Amino acid sequence: MSLIVFHTIADCKAWLSEERAQKEGKSDTGFVPTMGYLHEGHASLIQKARAENDIVVVSIFVNPLQFGPSEDLDRYPRSLKQDLALCETLGVDLVFAPSVYEMYGETPIMTRIHVDQLGEYLCGASRPGHFDGVCTVVAKLFQIFAPTKAYFGKKDAQQWRILRRMVADLSIDVSIIPCPIVRENDGLAKSSRNVYLTAEQRREAPALQQALQQVLRRFQEGERNVDKLRDVAMDRLNAVPGLRLDYLSFVDDETLTKVMTVDEHHTVLCAVAAYFGSTRLIDNQELVGL
């Protein structure tokens, strides 16, 4: 079956209803929500969805609700033709590529979903309202597609944890599946925003993952004090003249609140965000207890 592309919610719902009826119960649906400009990281999510589901749906929508007034909505990279070609190669059944009007109508949207506490730290502190926009659009997409599983990259560590809490609190019948970070050969996490980097910034950017790897090594050697682990990371980050740190935080894996030691029986997330010029990149490393 060739790739189907729809631009309206009604077309998506009608097609899915018919497809599920024809499959007679074998209709597990894997969903990969994206903002397009697809890369190998997105491809890995689609491949996992394809391996685990009868129907695979991808959405391509640059969501204005999750961009602040000074952020890069207008210049966010878009490549629909190439995205569709990749989706077809990977065996996607349906791509939903709506307009802003189709998703939100002409009048300002009045309903937004807010998850307390989890969205107030890390990226939420420097991007107020961002996760409200993410939760609102993802909840709407879940209503449209009623997927069995939804796939998210672990690079966006805070995002998938917030969405996991959202679906639990709202009794949305979908499993949130976090998938491993896909990286360039030099360790830089794949991101659509990497295209913004100058040649010099691109050479500097792997410092984020290098700092996290040094933290992981010290943790594996037995260090549990967060201040000492933070110093290890800062030694590497401070050596990069073009890097402007947003945050480097050690937080509880569940609550995303700051911790001072790494408990042997819990997982701590070491998360970093930094600017290279005007480009903001994020990365993280899980420190897994016994």
C-alpha positions as CSV (number, residue, x, y, z in Angstrom):
1,M,0.0,0.0,0.0
2,S,1.4,3.4,-1.0
3,L,1.7,6.3,1.4
4,I,-1.5,8.2,2.1
5,V,-1.3,11.9,2.9
6,F,-4.2,13.9,4.4
7,H,-4.4,17.5,5.4
8,T,-7.8,17.4,7.2
9,I,-8.9,15.8,10.5
10,A,-12.1,14.5,8.8
11,D,-10.1,12.6,6.2
12,C,-7.8,11.0,8.8
13,K,-10.7,9.9,10.9
14,A,-12.7,8.4,8.0
15,W,-9.6,6.5,6.7
16,L,-8.7,5.1,10.1
17,S,-12.2,4.0,10.8
18,E,-12.4,2.1,7.5
19,E,-8.9,0.7,7.8
20,R,-9.5,-0.6,11.3
21,A,-12.8,-2.2,10.3
22,Q,-11.1,-4.0,7.4
23,K,-8.3,-5.3,9.7
24,E,-10.9,-7.0,12.0
25,G,-9.3,-6.3,15.3
26,K,-5.7,-6.3,14.1
27,S,-5.4,-2.6,14.2
28,D,-2.8,-1.6,16.7
29,T,-1.8,1.9,15.7
30,G,1.7,3.4,16.2
31,F,1.9,7.2,16.1
32,V,4.9,9.4,15.7
33,P,4.2,13.1,16.1
34,T,6.8,15.4,14.5
35,M,7.3,18.9,13.4
36,G,8.9,17.7,10.2
37,Y,12.4,18.2,8.8
38,L,12.8,14.5,9.5
39,H,16.2,13.0,10.3
40,E,17.6,9.7,11.4
41,G,16.2,10.2,14.9
42,H,12.7,10.4,13.6
43,A,13.4,7.5,11.3
44,S,14.3,5.3,14.3
45,L,11.0,6.1,15.9
46,I,9.1,5.3,12.7
47,Q,11.0,2.0,12.3
48,K,10.1,1.0,15.9
49,A,6.5,1.9,15.3
50,R,6.4,-0.1,12.1
51,A,7.9,-3.2,13.8
52,E,5.3,-3.1,16.6
53,N,2.0,-2.0,15.0
54,D,-0.4,-2.9,12.2
55,I,-1.0,0.8,11.3
56,V,1.7,3.5,11.4
57,V,0.7,7.2,11.4
58,V,3.1,10.2,11.3
59,S,2.0,13.8,11.8
60,I,4.0,16.7,10.4
61,F,3.0,20.0,12.0
62,V,5.0,22.9,13.2
63,N,2.9,23.8,16.3
64,P,2.8,27.5,17.0
65,L,1.5,26.9,20.5
66,Q,4.9,25.6,21.7
67,F,6.9,28.6,20.4
68,G,7.5,31.7,22.5
69,P,7.3,35.2,20.9
70,S,11.1,35.4,20.5
71,E,11.6,31.9,19.3
72,D,12.1,30.4,15.8
73,L,8.6,29.6,14.6
74,D,8.9,31.4,11.3
75,R,12.4,30.1,10.4
76,Y,11.9,26.5,11.8
77,P,13.1,24.3,9.0
78,R,10.5,22.6,6.8
79,S,10.9,20.0,4.1
80,L,7.6,18.3,3.4
81,K,8.5,16.7,0.1
82,Q,11.6,15.1,1.5
83,D,9.7,14.1,4.7
84,L,7.0,12.3,2.7
85,A,9.6,10.5,0.6
86,L,11.3,9.2,3.8
87,C,8.0,8.2,5.3
88,E,7.1,6.2,2.2
89,T,10.5,4.5,2.3
90,L,9.9,3.5,6.0
91,G,6.5,2.0,5.3
92,V,4.4,4.7,7.0
93,D,0.7,4.2,6.2
94,L,-0.6,7.7,6.8
95,V,0.9,11.1,7.1
96,F,-1.2,13.9,8.5
97,A,0.2,17.4,7.4
98,P,-2.4,19.9,8.5
99,S,-2.4,23.7,8.3
100,V,-2.6,25.8,11.5
101,Y,-6.2,26.7,10.5
102,E,-7.1,23.0,10.3
103,M,-5.7,22.4,13.8
104,Y,-6.9,25.5,15.6
105,G,-9.4,27.4,13.4
106,E,-9.5,31.2,12.9
107,T,-10.1,32.3,16.5
108,P,-7.4,32.0,19.2
109,I,-7.5,28.6,20.9
110,M,-9.1,28.9,24.4
111,T,-8.3,25.4,25.8
112,R,-4.8,24.4,26.8
113,I,-3.5,21.5,28.8
114,H,-1.2,22.3,31.7
115,V,0.7,19.7,33.7
116,D,1.7,21.0,37.1
117,Q,5.3,20.9,38.5
118,L,6.9,18.7,35.8
119,G,6.8,21.5,33.3
120,E,8.1,24.2,35.6
121,Y,11.8,23.0,35.7
122,L,14.5,22.6,33.1
123,C,13.3,23.7,29.7
124,G,10.0,24.9,31.3
125,A,11.8,27.5,33.3
126,S,13.3,29.2,30.2
127,R,10.5,28.5,27.8
128,P,7.3,29.4,29.7
129,G,4.2,28.0,28.1
130,H,6.2,25.6,25.9
131,F,4.9,22.4,27.4
132,D,1.3,23.6,27.6
133,G,1.6,23.9,23.8
134,V,3.1,20.5,23.5
135,C,0.5,18.8,25.7
136,T,-2.4,20.6,23.9
137,V,-1.3,19.6,20.4
138,V,-0.4,16.0,21.4
139,A,-3.7,15.5,23.3
140,K,-5.5,16.7,20.2
141,L,-3.6,14.4,17.9
142,F,-4.3,11.5,20.3
143,Q,-8.0,12.3,20.1
144,I,-7.8,12.3,16.3
145,F,-5.8,9.0,15.9
146,A,-6.6,7.0,19.1
147,P,-3.2,5.3,18.8
148,T,-2.2,2.3,20.8
149,K,1.4,3.5,21.2
150,A,3.1,6.9,20.6
151,Y,6.9,7.2,20.1
152,F,9.1,9.9,21.4
153,G,12.9,10.4,21.4
154,K,14.7,10.4,24.7
155,K,16.6,13.6,23.7
156,D,13.4,15.4,24.7
157,A,13.6,13.9,28.2
158,Q,11.3,16.3,29.9
159,Q,8.7,16.2,27.1
160,W,8.0,12.5,27.1
161,R,7.9,12.4,30.9
162,I,5.3,15.2,30.9
163,L,3.3,13.5,28.2
164,R,3.4,10.2,30.2
165,R,1.9,11.9,33.2
166,M,-0.7,13.7,31.0
167,V,-2.1,10.5,29.6
168,A,-2.1,8.9,33.0
169,D,-3.9,11.8,34.6
170,L,-6.4,12.1,31.8
171,S,-6.9,8.3,31.3
172,I,-5.9,8.5,27.6
173,D,-5.5,5.0,26.4
174,V,-2.1,5.2,24.8
175,S,1.3,4.0,25.8
176,I,4.2,6.5,25.7
177,I,7.2,4.8,24.2
178,P,10.6,6.6,24.8
179,C,13.3,5.6,22.3
180,P,17.1,5.9,22.4
181,I,18.8,9.1,21.3
182,V,20.2,8.9,17.8
183,R,23.6,10.7,17.4
184,E,26.0,11.9,14.8
185,N,29.4,10.1,14.6
186,D,30.9,12.7,16.9
187,G,28.2,12.3,19.6
188,L,26.0,15.3,18.8
189,A,22.3,14.4,19.3
190,K,20.3,14.5,16.1
191,S,18.1,17.6,16.0
192,S,16.3,19.5,13.3
193,R,17.9,22.7,14.8
194,N,21.4,21.4,14.1
195,V,21.0,23.0,10.6
196,Y,21.2,26.4,12.2
197,L,24.7,25.9,13.5
198,T,27.7,27.5,11.8
199,A,30.7,25.4,11.0
200,E,32.5,26.6,14.1
201,Q,29.4,26.0,16.3
202,R,29.0,22.5,14.8
203,R,32.5,21.7,15.9
204,E,31.8,22.9,19.4
205,A,28.4,21.4,19.9
206,P,29.5,17.8,20.7
207,A,30.8,19.2,24.0
208,L,27.4,18.7,25.5
209,Q,27.5,14.9,25.0
210,Q,31.2,14.8,26.0
211,A,30.4,16.6,29.3
212,L,27.6,14.1,30.0
213,Q,29.8,11.2,29.2
214,Q,32.4,12.4,31.7
215,V,29.6,12.6,34.3
216,L,28.6,9.1,33.5
217,R,32.1,7.8,33.9
218,R,32.6,9.4,37.3
219,F,29.2,8.0,38.3
220,Q,30.2,4.5,37.2
221,E,33.5,4.9,39.2
222,G,31.4,5.5,42.3
223,E,30.8,9.3,42.6
224,R,27.4,10.1,44.0
225,N,27.7,13.7,45.1
226,V,25.9,15.9,42.6
227,D,28.1,19.0,43.2
228,K,31.2,17.0,42.3
229,L,29.5,15.4,39.2
230,R,28.4,18.9,38.1
231,D,32.0,20.2,38.4
232,V,33.1,17.4,36.1
233,A,30.6,18.5,33.5
234,M,31.4,22.2,33.9
235,D,35.1,21.6,33.4
236,R,34.2,20.5,29.8
237,L,31.5,23.1,29.1
238,N,33.6,26.0,30.4
239,A,36.3,25.1,27.9
240,V,34.0,25.9,25.0
241,P,34.1,29.7,24.3
242,G,31.0,29.8,22.0
243,L,28.7,28.0,24.5
244,R,26.2,29.8,26.7
245,L,24.8,27.6,29.3
246,D,21.0,27.7,30.0
247,Y,21.0,24.9,32.6
248,L,22.9,21.9,33.8
249,S,20.7,20.0,36.3
250,F,20.5,16.7,38.1
251,V,16.9,15.8,38.7
252,D,14.8,13.0,40.0
253,D,13.7,10.8,37.1
254,E,10.0,10.9,38.1
255,T,9.4,14.3,39.6
256,L,12.1,16.3,37.7
257,T,13.0,18.1,41.0
258,K,16.7,18.8,41.8
259,V,18.6,16.2,43.8
260,M,21.9,16.6,45.7
261,T,23.0,12.9,45.6
262,V,22.4,10.0,43.3
263,D,20.4,7.5,45.3
264,E,21.6,3.9,44.6
265,H,18.0,2.8,44.1
266,H,16.7,5.5,41.9
267,T,17.4,7.0,38.5
268,V,18.7,10.5,38.2
269,L,18.5,12.5,35.0
270,C,21.5,14.8,34.2
271,A,20.1,17.3,31.7
272,V,21.8,20.1,29.9
273,A,20.6,23.0,27.6
274,A,23.0,25.5,26.0
275,Y,23.1,28.1,23.3
276,F,25.5,28.1,20.4
277,G,24.9,31.6,19.0
278,S,21.1,31.8,18.9
279,T,20.6,28.0,18.5
280,R,19.5,26.2,21.7
281,L,20.4,22.5,22.0
282,I,19.5,20.0,24.6
283,D,20.9,16.6,25.7
284,N,20.7,14.3,28.7
285,Q,22.1,11.3,30.4
286,E,20.3,8.9,32.7
287,L,22.3,7.8,35.8
288,V,20.7,4.5,36.7
289,G,20.8,3.2,40.3
290,L,20.9,-0.4,41.3
